[in-house]
Amino acid sequence: MGGTKQRRPSQGSEPGSEPTSPTRSNGSTMKGEKVEEEPPKQSEFEKKKQTFITRTIWTFVMIAMFFASMFAGHIYIIMIITAVQILSFKEVVAISNVPSRARSLRFTKTLNWYFLGVTMYFLYGESVIYYFKHIILVDRILLPFATHHRFISFMLYIMGFVFFVGTLQKGHYKFQFTQFAWTHMALYLIVVQAHFMINNVFEGMIWFFLPVSLVITNDIFAYICGITFGRTQLIKLSPKKTVEGFIGAWIFTIIFGVVLTNVLMRYKYFICPVNDLGSNLWTGLQCDPNPVFIPHTYRLPFIPPNWTHLPTKVSVSPMQFHILIFATFASLIAPFGGFFASGLKRTFKVKDFGDSIPGHGGITDRMDCQFIMGFFAFMYYQSFVAVYKVSVGSVIEQAISGLTHEEQMDVVRGLTKHLVNQGVISSGV
C-alpha cells in the first residue's frame, strides 16, 4: 500500500520465491508438494524377456487347442483351417489396402470379401460334392446345386468381375487394378492352397497332421542348429537363417518324421479316410488300410557278411519311404514359403502381417510355410498314394447324369434281383 508497488520476482531470483514453482533450484521438492515419478523404462533385456514369455504361453495355448480339435473330430480341424483361411486373407489384403483410406473409392473392401466368398463357395462345394456325392446327389434340393455347381460359381465370379469394371474411376485406374491383382494373388496363394489342407483331412488325418508337424519340427531344429553351430548365411531375405541350420534341420526332420509315422500308422483314426464327420478319437474310424500302411518284405540288394548278423530281408511299410520325401520337402522347399512372406513384408515395410497372436504376429506369419506344404501333400497323395476305385458316390453320379429315368429303374430292378439271389434281402422288398 502507501504508494509502494509489490516487486515482481525476476528471472534471477530463487525459484522457491515463485508461487507457481514446485521445486527449488537444487532440485529438492517443496513441502507439501508431490512430484509424479515416471515409471522406469524397460531395458532391452526386459522387453525380450516379456516377449519370450508371451510367445511361449501362446505357443502352448495354440498347441493345446490344436490337439484338442484334432482329437475332438475332423469337423473341428476343418473349422480351424477355414478360420485360418479367412484371417490370413484379411491380413494379406490389409497390408496393401492402406492407401485406399486416403482415396474416395467405394466397394474396394466389399469386392475383396465378395471374391473371397465366391472362391470359398467354389472350393468347398467341390470338396463336399466329391467326398459326399452319395448324400448330395440323392437329395432333391441339393441335386441342382451339385450338378450345376461349377456354372453357378463361374457366374458368381462374373458378377463380381462386371461390378469391378463398373466401379472403375478415372484417375484411380492403376490403384484399382493393383488391388484387383493383389486380391487374386492372395486368393491363390492363401485360400486355394489352404483349402487343399481340408482335402487332406478328408483323405485321412495323417495326411494333414504329418505335414503340419514336419514343418513345425523343421522350424524348431533350424533355430536350434542355427544358434548352435550356424555360421554361413543362407539367404539375404532372412539374415538369421544359416546353411548349417538348414541342413541340420533337414536331418532331424527326417528322423522325427520316421518315428512319428511309425506311431500314427497304428491308429485307424489317423489313416482312414473320413466317412463320418461326427467321428472322433474315441469313436474311431473303420476302413481297409491303404496299401502304403501295410508292411512289405524287401530283399536287401546285397548279401551282408555272416559276421554282421544282418538280415537279408526287411519288413517295412511303403509309407516309411514316402515320409523321406515329405520330410525333404518340408525342410528344403517349404521354408521358401516363409522367405516369400518375408519379401512381402519388406516390400510393404511391415514387421508382421498382423497382431492376432500375441508374441507371434499374425496368422499368416505362422502359416506361411504350411500353405505350400499342405498343397504339396495333397498333390503327392493324389499322384503316388491314392487308390482309385469305384465308390457308391461315383456309381450314383454316373447313373443320375448318364441314364434316363427308365434306365435308372432298370438298374434298381437288376440290383434288387441280384441281392435277392444272393440272399442279402428278401424277395418281398
SEVEXMI-833447 format. One record per residue (C-alpha): x, y, z. Coordinates in steps of 0.25 Angstrom, whole numbers, plus 5000, padded with zeros to 4 digits. Example, Ala and Ser with C-alpha at 12.3 -4.5 7.8 and 13.67 -1.06 7.14 Angstrom:
BEGIN
504949825031
505549965029
REM end
This chain:
BEGIN
500050005000
500650145003
501050164988
501950054988
501849944978
502049804980
503349754974
503149654963
504149534964
505249544954
505749424946
506949424954
506249414968
506149274974
505049184969
504549164983
504049304983
503149274971
501749224976
501649144963
502949074964
502948934971
504348914973
505648994977
506849014969
507548904975
506448804970
505848784984
504348774986
503648884994
502848845006
501448795003
501748774988
501748634981
502448604968
501948494960
503148404957
503248344943
503248194942
504648134939
504748104925
504947954922
506247904917
506447834904
506647704912
505347724920
504647754907
505247624901
504847544913
503447594913
503347564898
503847424900
502947394912
501747444904
502147364892
502347234900
501047244907
500247264894
501047154887
500547054898
499147104896
499147084881
499746944883
498646914893
497546964884
498146894872
498246754879
496846774885
496246804872
496946684865
496446584876
495046644876
494846614861
495146654847
494046754846
494746844857
496046834849
495346884837
494746994844
496147044849
496647034835
495447114830
495747224840
497247224837
496847244822
495947364825
496847434835
498147414826
497347464814
496947584823
498347614827
499047604814
498047694807
498047794818
499547824816
499347874802
497947934805
498548044814
498548154802
497048134800
496748204812
497248334806
496548314793
495048334792
494848194786
493548114789
493447964789
494947934789
494847844802
493447794798
493947734786
495147674793
494147604802
493247564791
494347494783
494747424796
493347374797
493147334783
494547254783
494147184796
492747144791
493447084779
494547014787
493646964798
492546924788
493546834780
494046764793
492646734798
492146684785
493446594783
493446534797
491946534800
491346514786
490546394791
489846484800
489746614792
489246544779
488046474785
487546604791
486446674783
486846814788
488346794787
488446724774
488246844765
489346914772
490246794771
490046774756
490246914753
491246954763
492347004754
491447084745
490847154758
492247184763
492647244750
491447334748
491647384763
493047414759
492647484746
491647574754
492847624763
493647644751
492647724744
492347804757
493847834758
493947894744
492747974747
493348034759
494648084752
494848234754
495748324745
497048354752
497048234760
497148124750
498548084754
498248074768
496947994766
497547894756
498747874766
497647844777
496947744767
498247674764
498647674779
497347614783
497447494773
498947474777
498447454792
497347364788
498247274780
499447274790
498547264803
497147224801
497347124789
498647054796
498047054810
496746984804
497646864800
497946844814
496446824816
496446714805
497646654813
496746644825
495646564817
496746464812
497146434826
497646514838
499146464836
499146544823
498846674830
499546654843
500846594838
501246714828
500846814839
501746744849
502946734839
502846884836
502846924851
503946824855
504846874843
504647014848
504946984863
506246904859
506647014849
506647104860
507447014870
508446974859
508647114855
508947174868
509847054872
510747044860
510147134849
511247224842
510847234828
509647324824
508647254815
507847364809
507847514810
506347524812
506547454825
507847494831
507747394843
507547274834
508847194833
509347084823
509746994835
508347014842
507646984829
508446854827
508346814842
506846834842
506746744830
507446624837
506646644850
505346664842
505546524835
505846454848
504546514854
503746484842
504046334842
503746324857
502446404856
501946324844
502246194851
501346234863
500246294854
500146174845
499646084857
498346164859
497246154848
496746294853
497946354846
498046264834
496546244830
495846344820
494646414826
493346344825
492646414837
492946554841
492446524854
493546434858
494646464868
495846394874
494946314884
493846274874
495046244863
494846204849
494846074841
495346044827
496245954819
497646024821
498346084809
499445984804
500546094808
500246064822
500345904821
501745854823
502445794811
503645704811
504845754803
506145674800
507445754802
508145784789
509445714795
509745594804
510345644817
511545564822
511145464833
511945534844
511045654843
509845564847
508945664838
507645604832
507545584817
506145634817
505445754824
503945774826
503645924824
502345994821
502446074808
502046204816
503346204822
503946234809
502946334806
503246404818
504646434814
504046514802
503146584811
504246624821
505146664810
504146764804
503746814818
505246844820
505746894807
504546954799
503446994809
504347094816
504347174803
502947204806
503447274819
504547344810
503447394801
502647444812
503847524817
504047584804
502547634804
502747694818
504047764813
503247814801
502247884810
503147914821
502347844832
502947754843
501747654843
500547624835
499747654848
499647644863
498547544864
499447444872
500147514884
501647504883
501547434869
501047544860
499847504850
499347374846
500047384833
501347394840
501147254846
500547194833
501447244822
502147104821
500947024824
500147064812
501147014801
501346894810
499946854810
499846874795
500946784793
500446674802
499146674794
499746664780
500746564785
499646474791
498746484779
499946454770
500646334777
499846294789
498346294786
497646174782
496546204772
495346104772
493946104769
493146174780
491646174783
491646324780
492346314767
491346204763
490146294767
490746414760
490846334747
489446274748
488846414750
489646484740
489746374729
488446294730
486946334727
485946304738
485546174731
486946124731
487146164745
485946084749
486545964741
487845974749
487045974762
486245854758
487545784753
488245814767
487045774775
486945634767
488445614769
488345644784
487045554786
487845434779
489045454788
488145454800
488445594804
487045644804
485745574804
484845554791
483745644797
484645764797
REM end
